[in-house]
Amino acid sequence: MFFYLSKIFYFLLNPINVFLILMLISVIFLWMNWLKPARWLMTVTVTIALVITVFPLGTWGRIHLEQRFPPPAILPADVDGILVLGGAVNPALSAEYQQLILQSNVERLFAFAELMEHYPQAKAVYSGGSGSLFAQEYKEAALAQEVLEKLNIPMGRVLIEDQSRNTFENIKLSKEIVKPEPDETWILVTSAAHMPRAVGIARHLDWKFIPFPVDYNFGKEMAISLQFQFHQGAADLYSALYEFVGLLMYKLTDKTGEFYPAPVKENDDKGTGS
């Protein structure tokens, strides 16, 4: 139920969808000759659109998310395993066109391949089922194997988890497959903006990781200035809200123990880990 409700909720969270819904209600009010509520609603709608257009709220949020877990300054000499979360391949489109359709966060796959080469004895898990509401038959992990093979990764080393539908299931089902010991050292690979939610879930499931964030979109010291781009402002705001609201919903539904996880202190034996 959580999976289906989250998809509906995220649809309503999109600023562009909210803008169109509010405009539609305003038009209905006008046709019903409810002029005063129509004026107020249109004023609120245009004000929201103007704020999104001018103020880079989404950019600020995404930068904060991306910088929450910095890349590890030094990796350990040995690790027991590497877990990468799916999202690099579009399984439904790949099936439709009979070719690999990669998505913007394909850096996850390249980082996974590099870490596997760096740690030839480590276990390696690719976790990626389908996050689609209507196309659960297309599993990402199976298609990701083709990319890994092109990167000369021996697939005999890779454990595949292909039943997950969201981040919580990524980590929970992967843990059930590998059954890590409490003292094992694992690396977690996912997009930088997504790392806080992933780490929070891992901590809640008592699985320690060294976060290895990838797929950055903004510089560390990027200057944030006013803009006049509604579409870009709405897209950035939706991306930031997607993660922050996801963090809140996972906390409220007991899928994570913290609203906004942060790196552990430097004197922890896992360094920047979870």
N, C-alpha and C positions, 0 to 999 in steps of 0.2 A: 504493500500500500504506500509506503514512504516513497518508493521509486516513482510511482505514477503521480502522486500528489506533487512531488518535487518538479516534475516536468511541466505540469499545469502552472505551478506557481512561478517558475522561471519564465514562462511565456508572458505572464502578467507583469513580471518584473522589468521586462525590456522597456526602456524609456520611449522608444518609437511606438511600440504597441500601446503604451499608456496614453501617449499623445493622440493617437488615432481614435482610441476609445473615448477619450474626453471630447474630442472634436465631434465624434458621432453623436454623443449624448447632447452636446450643444446644439447640433443641427436638429435633432429630434425636439428639443425644447423650443427652438424657433418655429418649427412647423406646428407645434401645439400652441403657439402664441404665448408661451411662458417666457416673456421677454426678460424680466428681471433675473431669474435664475440662469437663463441663457447667457446674459451679459456677464454675470459673475463667473460662471464656469468658463466662458471663453477668455476672460481676463486672467483667471488662474492658469488656464492651459497655456496661453501665450507667455505668461510670466515664467512658467516652468521651462518652456522651450527656450526662452531668452537666456535664462540662467545656465541651462545646459550648453547653449551655443557659445556663450561668452566665457564662462568660468570653467577652467579645466579640472573639475572635481574628480572625474574619472582618472585623469592622468596622475593626479596626486595619490589617489587610492592605489593605483596599479604600481606606482613607484614604491610606495610603502610596502606593499605585498612582496614585490620582487626583492627588496633589500632586507626583508625580515630574517632570512637565513642566508648568510653569505656563503660562497663556495669554500670548502675546506682549504685552509692555507697549506696544510701538509696532509697527505693521505698516509695511512699506516702501511707498513711494509707488507702485511698480509691481511686479508679479510676472508671471512667465511662465505659470504654470499653477496650478490648484487640483485636488487629488485628494481625493475623499471615499470612504471605505470603506463598503460596504453594511452592512445590519443594521437599517435603519429600517422595512423592509416584510416582512411574512410572506407569501412568494409562494404557498405551498401553500394556506393558509387563504383567501387572496385569490382564488385560482382556484376553490376549492370554493364560496365564498359569492358569487362574482361581484361583489365589492366590495373596496375597498382596506382591508386589515387592517394597521394600523401597530403597531409595537412600541415599547418604552419608550425606545429611543434615537433617536427621530425627530428630536431636536435636530440630528443630523448633516445632515439634509436642509435644515433652516432655516438653519443656518450656511453650508451650501454655497450656498444661494440668495442670502444676504446678501453673501457674498464675491464671487459672480459679478456682483452689481449694483455692488459697490464697485470691481471690476476688470473693466470691460467688454471689455477687449482680451485678457484672459488666456484660455488654454486651460482647459477644464473637463472633468474625467473623473469619471464615476460608475462605481465598480467594485463589482459585486455579482452573483454567479451564484447558486448554491444550495449551502448548507452541509448540506443534508439527505442522509442516508445512502440514502434510498429514493425521493426525489422530485426527481431531478436535472432533470426536464423543466420544472420551474417556476423561472424565472429572476427574481431580484429586480429587476435593473436595468430590465427592460421595464416593470414595474409602477411603479417609482419615477418614471418619466417622467411618469406621470399626476399625481403629486404636484407635480412641478416645474412642469408646465404650469399647475396650479391656483395656483402661486405666481408666475405670469407670467414664467417663465423661458423664453427662446427656445431650444427644443430643438435648433435648428440649431447652437448653440454647444457642446452637450454631447456628448462622446465616450463611448460606452457600452462597458464591458467586462463581459460577462455569462457568462464561462466559469469564473471562479474559484470555488473551493470552500472556501478558507480565507484567512487573512491573507497568507501567503507568496505565494499565487497572485494575490491582489488586486494586490499591488505589482509582482510580476514580470510579469504579463500586461499591466498598465497601462503599465509601462515599455516593453514591446515595442510597444505601440500608439503612444505619443507620441514615443519615442526622444529623451528630453531631452538637451540639451547639458550638459556638466559645469558651465558657468558660469550655468546658468539658475536662477532663484529660483522655487521651488514651495512651496505651502502644503498641508499634510496635515491633513485633518479626520477625526477619529474620537473615540470616547468616551475620556474622560480616563484611566480605568483601563486601557484597551486601548492607550494611546499608547506605553508603553515597548516593548511587543512590536513594534508597527508601526514605530517608529523604528529598532529594532535590525535588523529585516529590511531597511528602506530603506538603512541604512548598509552592510549586508552586500552589497546589490545596487548600491552606489555611486550612490545617488540622494539628493541633499540636499534636505531639507525644512525649512520653518518649521512646527513642530507647532502646531496650532490645536485644543486639546482642548475637548470639549463633554460634555454628558450627565453632569453632576456629581450625586452622591447624598449627599455629606457636606460639611459646612463645614470651612474651613481650621483653625479653632480649636475644633472640636467636642469637647466633653468626653466621654470614654469611661468608662462606668461598668458595674458588674456588672448582669446582667439575669437573667431567668428565662423565656426563650422558646426552646424547642428548635427550632421550625420556622424562626424568624427567624435564630437563630444558625447553623443548618445551611445556610440559604440564603446568608447572608453569607460563611460559610466556603467554601462551594462556589465562589462568585463569585471570591473571592480566590485560592483554589487553582487555579481554571481558568486564571487569568492567570500565576501564578507557576510552575505546572507546565508551562504552555505555553511560557513563557520558557526553562525548563530543557530541555524536549524539542526546541525549535527550536535551542538551542545545541548539544545533543548530536548533532543530525542535520544540522549545518552549514547551518542556514537563517538564522542570525544569528551575529555574531562576539562578542557580549557576552551575559552572562546577564541583567544588569539595567541596561540603558542609562540614562544620565543626560544632562541638557542639557550642551552644550559650554560652554566658558568664554566669558565676556562679550566678550573681545577677538576672538573668532572672527567672521569676516565675515558669518556667518549668524545672529548673535545667539543666540537660543535654539534654533536649528535643529539638524538631525541631522548 
